[in-house]
Amino acid sequence: MSLLRLEHVSKQFGRTRVLHDVDLCIDAGECHAIIGPNGAGKSTLFHLISGLLTPDSGRIAFEDKPIHGLPSEQIARRGIARSFQISQLFPRLSVFENLRCALLWPMGYGCSLRHLLGREKALNARTDALLEDLGLQALRDVPAGELAYAAQRALELGLAIAGDARLILLDEPVAGMSHSEAAQALALIRRVTAGRTLLLVEHDMSVVFELADRITVLAQGEVIATDTPARIRANARVQQVYLGTGAGGQTDA
Amino acid sequence: MDSRQAWAAVAVLLGVLPLVFDSVLSVGILNQMLIAVLFALSYNTLLGQGGLLSFGHAVYFGLGGYVAAHAMRLTELGSLNLPLVLLPLAGAAGGLFAALLLGSVSTRRGGTAFTMISLGLGELLAAAALILVAFFGGEAGISGDRTAGPALLGVSFARETEVYYHAAVWVFLGALCLAAFRQTPAGQLAMAVRDNPLRAQCLGYSAARVRLLCFLVAGTFAGLAGALFAIHNEIITSQALGTANAGQVLLMCFLGGTGYFLGPVLGAVLLTLCTALLSGWTTLATLYLGLLFVGCVMFLPDGLSGLVVQLHVRWRRGSLRPLVPPLARCALPTAALLLSGVLLLELAAREGAALHVAGLTLQAGNAWSWLGLAVAALIAAWLLRRELPALQAVWQQAGAAGDRQVRP
């Protein structure tokens, strides 16, 4: 069963065609990676799915209900969570408070005026459990704005996986990390996203081929292939795009 | 000391203050302080907690005040029989209603858009107050007699101390509510939206709705403060709605620091005291407060509460002692610069009349008076410029020593 389905989705910025007639189908439970050269439209695709942008044409359906045109908070409430390429944290709140904010909606508090956070034992316990999962207990009370890069990325991931979202979009989760940091982050992603559906944009091919069940290759705003990692590796058009012999492709992997 | 004990201590302090400062004048100033504290706390709910810079917060203070003044007047005329202790609730309702009406438009966007709309609405209401005479009473404003209502336990609120204790209870409750608001999911999300509205939206919260909620809370308690103001003065005019009043509360929050709950309290107390004391001594009170604001923004971006926290951090690390020598070397030129600057301004403000300072007679018509002060100011400024870098270096060093620096 497909959890997320994009049909004929197009997006232009002024005269620049960023995405053109994109079809994409994400199955429940799979880890789906999107790769492609810089400027292929990967980030725009994420913004369209998460509601930060609206498509010019085409439809996006989540669990068979259309979500294109909905504001991003509505889409988040339906069960799509995301991380950002550049960490989007609450810099003046502590690590603990950051994660607790991510849990307020899933745990049914919303914008309540009737609860005092200090007294909500279940909420605080779940936040602490999440902190432990992410390996951030030692930084519990540090403002997020003062974290080192790797810890910021871990928290960014934590905000995305905190709730009960059925689809998690990860935008370059290991970008800018050293090899050992990336390996740790990868293990963390595997652990905390087990059993959930993952859509991933990543430049690091070793990460993509290790995590992904299926890969979609995007180039110049168009889908050129969707397949298993092994077949993608062997695909001639994909090689063309990545070797830079294709129309306007550039090596970037 | 946990928070419960701290609140108990505040309650005791509020009870004791008018017994210590018991003249009618000082109880009056205490009253003004209380009102300013609640107004500033409500403003900081917007600014510090919600990250919304408003130039029109006086609107909600003023409208709350008008509602209370009308209720007071109707009670005096006999068509209403509202006990005085309920008037603040009427004011809070007025503030809430106005915030709901205007905020549903202005809080759709944060940042500069919100600020400009608040400025526009502030000007609009201040202008309307002079035109819509039926509600705002024109230039005369709305006045009433607070003693007209039914007496409560034999208290008729004729005396200043009775008004003080009445205000103290309401301000205490208001502060308690605003402190509690910071602990609610909505209050926490207001800070989250302040820090990163995009992320908050991607977690499922409507940034506009969170901002509106924060705005409503701020408006309600501004209205409550406005009602206390109307009760204290038994009159309210369009000045209470104006941008000057809105600027005053901004200054209080900046001076005290927006990063801590107690910051605006500190700012409100100090500024009320300064205004009350300065107005007796000089005609330039507003100018000095403006200069204070500039100095505060330049040298204390986190306000006095930020400074207190920084000092506390250094004290705990035992790195306060090295600060003493450079501080001592800066003290004299600073004092000299302030004194000569103040004298120059005062000399400029009074034509003809002589200033007598420490056996010297300064006159606006005498070139030597101007020259002497200018030279003194220049020398002091030069000395301060020479000594200040050393102080800054030691301050930075004291802060950097040890573990991570504490952010305000």
Contacts between the chains, C-beta under 8 A, distances in Angstrom:
chain1	res1	chain2	res2	distance
A	50	B	202	6.1
A	52	B	198	7.4
A	52	B	202	7.6
A	71	B	201	7.4
A	71	B	206	7.2
A	72	B	201	4.6
A	72	B	202	5.7
A	73	B	201	4.9
A	73	B	202	7.8
A	73	B	203	7.9
A	73	B	204	5.3
A	73	B	205	5.8
A	73	B	206	4.8
A	73	B	207	7.9
A	76	B	201	7.1
A	76	B	202	5.5
A	76	B	203	5.9
A	76	B	204	3.9
A	77	B	204	4.5
A	81	B	202	7.4
A	81	B	203	7.7
A	82	B	202	5.7
A	84	B	199	7.7
A	88	B	196	5.5
A	88	B	198	5.8
A	88	B	199	4.1
A	88	B	202	7.5
A	89	B	195	7.7
A	89	B	196	6.7
A	89	B	199	6.8
A	90	B	191	7.1
A	90	B	192	4.9
A	90	B	195	4.0
A	90	B	196	5.4
A	90	B	199	6.7
A	90	B	200	7.9
A	91	B	195	5.5
A	91	B	196	7.3
A	92	B	191	6.9
A	92	B	194	7.7
A	92	B	195	5.3
A	92	B	407	7.6
A	93	B	188	7.8
A	93	B	191	6.0
A	93	B	192	6.5
A	93	B	195	6.3
A	97	B	188	6.7
A	97	B	191	7.9
A	100	B	188	7.2
A	101	B	188	6.3
A	101	B	189	6.4
A	101	B	192	4.7
A	101	B	200	7.4
A	101	B	203	6.6
A	102	B	203	5.2
A	104	B	185	4.9
A	104	B	188	7.5
A	104	B	189	6.8
A	104	B	205	7.9
A	105	B	203	6.3
A	105	B	204	4.0
A	105	B	205	6.6
A	106	B	204	7.9
A	109	B	185	4.3
A	110	B	185	6.8
A	110	B	205	7.9
A	111	B	185	6.2
A	111	B	186	4.3
A	111	B	189	5.9
A	111	B	205	6.9
A	111	B	209	6.5
A	111	B	210	6.0
A	111	B	213	5.8
A	112	B	184	6.3
A	112	B	185	4.5
A	112	B	186	6.2
A	113	B	181	7.3
A	113	B	184	5.2
A	113	B	185	7.9
A	113	B	186	5.1
A	113	B	213	7.6
A	114	B	184	7.4
A	115	B	184	6.1
A	115	B	185	5.9
A	116	B	180	6.6
A	116	B	183	4.7
A	116	B	184	6.4
A	117	B	183	5.4
A	117	B	184	6.9
A	117	B	185	6.5
A	117	B	188	6.1
A	118	B	183	5.9
A	142	B	404	7.7
A	143	B	407	5.8
A	145	B	407	7.2
A	146	B	404	6.5
A	146	B	407	6.6
A	159	B	199	6.9
A	159	B	203	6.8
A	163	B	203	7.5
A	163	B	204	7.5
